[in-house]
C-alpha cells in the first residue's frame, strides 16, 4: 500500500472541518438577528431611539463581534480550501491566501471599529 510522505500543512483537515461546521452553526443562530431587527425597524415596531438603544447595548455589541468572528473564520476556511484545491501553482496559492487574509483582517477591523464606536 502506498504511504503518503508529506500530508501537507493541513494534515488530515479535521481541524478545518471542525471550525467550518462550528462557525456555520454560530452563523445560523446569529445571522437572522440583524434581519429581524431590520424588519422590525421597517415595519415600524421599533423607532430610531429604540434602535439606537438596542445597537448601543453591550450584548448587541458582543453578539455582533461573535458574528463577525464566525463570518471571517467560515469565509477564510472555505476560500482557503477552494484556493488549495483549484490553484495548482504553489506561489500563486500563497499570494492569493495572503491577499485574502489581508482583506479579511482589514474588513474585520473596519467592522469592529464601527460596532464598538456606536456608543459615541
N, C-alpha and C positions, 0 to 999 in steps of 0.2 A: 504494500500500500504506500502511496506517495505521502510524504510528510512535508508540510509547509515549513520552509526555513524561516521566513520573516512574515509574520501575520500583519505587519503594518502598525501604524500608530494606534489604531482603534482596537487592535487585537480581536476580540470576539464581537464587539459592537453592542454588547448588552448594556453598557452604561448609556450610550446614545439612545438606545431603545427605551430604557427606563425613564430618562429625563424627557424624552419626547412624549411619552404617554402621561407622565406626571404633569407636564406643562399643558397638555391637551385637556386634562381634567380641570385644572385651575382655570384655563380659558373658558371651558364650557360652563363653569359656575359663575365666573366674574364678568365675562363679556356681555351677557344680556343686561346687566345692571345699568350701564350708561344708556342703552337703548330704551329701557323702561323709563329712565329719567327724562330722556328727550320726548318720549310720547306723553309723559305727564306734563311737561312744560308746554308742548304744542297743543295739548288737549285743554289747557287752561286750569288744570287742577293744582299746579304749582306756579306761584307768581315769582317775579325776579328776586324779591327778598328771600323767599323760601329757597329758591335755587342757590342763592349765594350762601345761605346758612348750611345747606347740605354740602356744597362744594368745599366750604371752609372747615367743615368738621374733620377732626383728626382721623376718625375711622374711614371717612371717604378718601382722604389722602393716602392712608395706609393701604386700602384696597386698590387704589389706583397705582400705587407703587408696586404692589404684588402683581397686578395685571400687566404692567409694562415689563416687569422682570420675566413673567411667564411667556409673554409675547416674544420678547427678544430671544429667550432660550429656545422656544419652539421654532421660530424662524431660522435661527442660526443652525440648529441641528439639521433641520430639513434642507436648507440650502447647501450646507456643507456636504451632506451625503449626496445630494444631486451633483454638486461640482466634482466630488471624488469619483462618482460613478461615470460621469459623462465627459469630463475634461481629461484627456489622456496625456497631456504634456504636463509633467510634474512642475515645472517652473510657472506655467500659466495657472495651474491649480493653486499654487501658493500665493500668487499675486491676487487672484480672484477672492480667495478666502481672506486674505489680508485686507483687501478693499472692503469686503463685506463686513469684517469686524470693525473697521474704522467707521463705516457708515452707520452700523448699528449702535456703536458706542456714542457717536455724535447724536443720533436720534434719541437714545435713552437719556442722555444728559439734558438735551433740549426739553424732552417731555417732563423729566423730573424737576427741572427748573420752573416750568410752568405750574406743575402740580403744587410744589411747595412754596410758590410765590403767590398763590391765590389769596392768602390771608393779608397780603399787603406788604 
